Amino acid sequence: MAANEKENPSILPIEQLRKIYHTPDAVYAGVAAQKGWARGKCVSEAEYKAAVAKFLKSPMKEGG
């Protein structure tokens, strides 16, 4: 466990938050891509929930 996680237990790896909040694979992948988060990135629960909410409210692009 990283020192930062010991100091603030609400900072967790995004993979763990995905399990806690039962985030679907496609949503998780989209949020990580949108935020530029790599595997192992640690964020607060509030930041994770806000990122998921923002992703879900984002319009889909048409015609790539």
Secondary structure as UniProt FT lines:
FT   HELIX           3..7
FT   TURN            9..10
FT   STRAND          11..13
FT   HELIX           14..20
FT   TURN            21..22
FT   HELIX           25..35
FT   TURN            39..40
FT   STRAND          42..44
FT   HELIX           45..57
//
